Amino acid sequence: MDIGSEAGGLASLIAPILRPLASGLEFFGVGVILAGVGIATIVYVRDLLSASGHDAYDRYRANLGRGILLGLEILIGADIIATIISPLTWESVGLLGLIVLIRTFLSFSLEAEIEGQWPWSRNTHPRSENR
């Protein structure tokens, strides 16, 4: 069942432009994750060799989480663009919803792990600085 038949004309006009953009965003999102892992590892090794080596692991986990979180946000944007230019069916919309739900849950979990507290308790507890 096609739910986007009236928008098909517009989608066919912009699809040649947006398809490479969505693919580019996917590669960029993966690149951000890989760069985040690389940078976090370099900072971790530097921290291990410095005087503040005892906090190196906590900072490493936080920096890894930040890189993954940023990459996930970019990948969600790429998925939305890819779904917009594909034929809209209930299956494709449901699949996008499921992907966004899973990635949002991962982002939420990573952010809670990085911050060390639930988002709704940020105003009641002072944030500990791990940077």
C-alpha positions in Angstrom: 0.0 0.0 0.0 1.5 3.3 -1.1 0.8 6.2 1.3 2.7 8.8 -0.6 1.4 8.6 -4.2 0.5 12.3 -4.4 4.0 13.4 -3.4 5.6 11.0 -5.9 6.2 13.7 -8.5 8.1 15.9 -6.1 10.1 13.0 -4.7 11.1 11.9 -8.2 12.5 15.4 -8.9 14.6 15.7 -5.7 15.6 12.0 -5.3 18.6 12.3 -7.6 19.9 15.1 -5.4 19.0 13.7 -2.0 20.0 10.1 -2.6 23.8 10.9 -2.8 23.3 13.3 0.1 21.8 10.6 2.2 24.6 8.2 1.3 27.2 10.9 2.0 25.6 11.5 5.4 25.8 7.8 6.2 29.5 7.7 5.4 30.1 10.9 7.3 28.2 9.4 10.4 30.4 6.3 10.3 33.5 8.5 9.8 32.5 10.6 12.9 32.2 7.4 15.0 35.6 6.1 13.8 37.2 9.5 14.3 35.6 9.7 17.8 37.1 6.3 18.6 40.5 7.4 17.3 40.6 10.7 19.1 39.3 9.2 22.3 42.0 6.5 22.2 44.7 9.1 21.6 43.5 11.2 24.5 43.3 8.1 26.6 46.9 7.1 25.9 48.0 10.7 26.6 46.1 10.7 29.9 47.7 7.4 30.9 51.2 8.8 30.4 50.4 12.0 32.3 49.9 12.6 36.0 46.1 12.3 35.7 46.2 8.7 34.6 43.8 7.5 37.4 40.8 9.3 35.7 41.8 8.2 32.2 39.4 5.3 31.9 36.4 7.5 32.9 37.3 10.2 30.4 37.9 7.5 27.7 34.4 6.1 28.2 32.9 9.5 28.1 34.8 10.6 25.0 33.9 7.3 23.2 30.2 7.9 24.1 30.3 11.4 22.7 31.8 10.2 19.4 29.2 7.5 19.1 26.4 9.8 20.1 27.3 12.4 17.5 27.6 9.7 14.8 24.2 8.2 15.7 22.6 11.7 15.4 24.0 12.0 11.9 22.9 8.5 10.9 19.4 9.3 12.1 19.3 12.3 9.7 20.6 10.1 6.8 17.8 7.6 7.5 15.2 10.3 7.5 16.4 11.6 4.2 16.6 8.2 2.7 13.0 7.4 3.8 11.7 10.7 2.3 13.0 9.9 -1.1 12.0 6.3 -1.2 8.4 5.2 -2.0 6.4 5.7 1.2 4.7 2.6 2.3 3.5 1.7 5.7 6.4 -0.8 5.9 9.0 1.9 5.1 7.5 4.4 7.5 7.3 1.7 10.2 10.9 0.7 9.5 12.0 4.3 9.8 10.1 4.7 13.1 11.8 1.5 14.5 15.3 2.6 13.4 14.7 6.1 14.9 13.3 4.5 18.1 16.3 2.2 18.5 18.9 4.9 17.8 17.1 7.4 20.1 17.2 4.8 22.9 20.9 4.2 22.2 21.5 8.0 22.3 19.5 8.4 25.5 21.4 5.6 27.1 24.8 6.9 26.0 23.9 10.4 27.2 22.9 9.1 30.6 26.1 7.1 30.8 28.2 10.1 29.9 26.5 12.5 32.2 26.3 10.0 35.1 22.6 10.9 35.8 19.2 10.7 34.2 18.2 13.7 32.1 15.3 14.5 34.3 17.5 14.8 37.3 20.0 17.3 35.8 18.5 20.3 37.5 18.4 18.7 41.0 22.0 17.3 41.1 25.1 19.2 40.3 26.9 17.7 37.3 30.3 16.2 38.0 33.0 17.3 35.5 34.8 14.4 33.9 36.4 16.3 31.0 
